[in-house]
Amino acid sequence: MKKTMLALLSVSVLFLLYGCSSSETKACEAAQQAATDYLNEAKAAGDKLDTVSDGTITTENSKEVNDLLQAMNDLTLKSYKVIVNNQSCFTPQEVVEAQTNLGD
């Protein structure tokens, strides 16, 4: 009887551990995807900035240039915050870089 209970308990623990590691893996995948998405959006804003300004800020494009620069900054900071808040999902280098850019 004790062996049966021990076996059932062992199997239950294994299922729990598998469930935790699986949910942790999903959480890390979501964090990595979010960080990548924010950086891709920042890059898209940068590409649009290149098109809008063509390297020159004029009175006609200054508001749009400013808005795009702000969007790039905000999106990049969001990416860094995802990394800092999910450190176990990223390399130590990525974490340090994000912390440094956030001023932490």
Residue pairs with C-beta under 8 A, 6 or more apart in sequence:
24 88
27 86
27 89
28 86
28 88
28 89
31 82
31 83
31 85
31 86
31 89
31 90
32 89
32 90
34 79
34 82
35 79
35 82
35 83
35 90
36 79
38 75
38 76
38 78
38 79
38 82
39 75
39 76
39 79
41 71
41 75
42 71
42 72
42 75
42 76
42 79
45 68
45 71
45 72
45 75
46 68
46 72
48 68
49 65
49 68
49 69
49 72
52 61
52 64
52 65
52 68
53 61
53 65
57 65
76 101
77 101
77 102
79 98
80 98
80 99
80 101
80 102
81 98
81 102
83 90
83 94
83 95
83 97
83 98
84 95
84 98
84 99
84 102
84 104
87 95
90 98
